[in-house]
Amino acid sequence: NKLKNLNAPGFTLFDPLESSALGVIDKILKLRDDGHDVEQLLKKVRYIDLSIDDYIFPVSLLNSNVSDPTETLDFFKSLYGDQNTIQVDRMMSSALKALLEDSEDHSVFDMQEIFNTNDDTFRQELIKRLSKDIYAADEINFLKNTRFNQSVSDPILNRLDPFKNTRQKKLMFGLPNKFDCVKDIRKWMDEGYIILFNLKGLSKFDIKVICGYLTTQYYLTSLARPDFSML
């Protein structure tokens, strides 16, 4: 159908084994070998191999383009939903809200600066900017009145470790929002792209993070599209 009508709906595939994603490409190449013109179709195919160390697919977990920060907070809660740590959840949610309310762009690693026990410079600068926001009273109260000691900070920092335990992941999750991969999702949807994600070699946690984040962004993007849009 895509070969006959390039404006037909596309799809996104998350493949933990890589064989299905490569199978789609093989199918298209076979069509070319059989004499079909697939040049325009190939322009609408994106193969994203997350197992290659020298390739970075930026995932800005603090997506400031999302109008409702509740979605971001719920996403993070889902990553640790099996842990009975109400106090840690509350602290992490407060820190995330502060970063999401800020006018400056942040990455998830800026939470390390919020919970820095030796230097409060980042917190003070954040308070100064948030003081201009009439809706940020709770976040300011959290930053001003929390005792950021080791017992408070360590559980949060432990939760951040899986996001930065390799050089690749430090870049993948550490870039600010302007580099986020999701900036093209609306285009992929509207123009019927075929997006193939190769997840082979990723840990279960990484797959949970990446797939959970991307599916959330697809969902939020689809809500912003007109009725009867091509999906």
Secondary structure, DSSP 8 states (H G I E B T S, - for coil): -TTT-TTS--EEEEESSSHHHHHHHHHHHHHHHTT---HHHHTTEEEEETT-TT------SS-TT-S-HHHHHHHHHHHTTTS--HHHHHHHHHHHHHHHHSSS---GGGHHHHT-SS--HHHHHHHHHHTT-TT-HHHHHHHHH----HHHHHHHHHHHGGGSSSHHHHHHHHS-GGG-GGGGHHHHHHTT-EEEEE-TT--HHHHHHHHHHHHHHHHHHHHTS-TT---
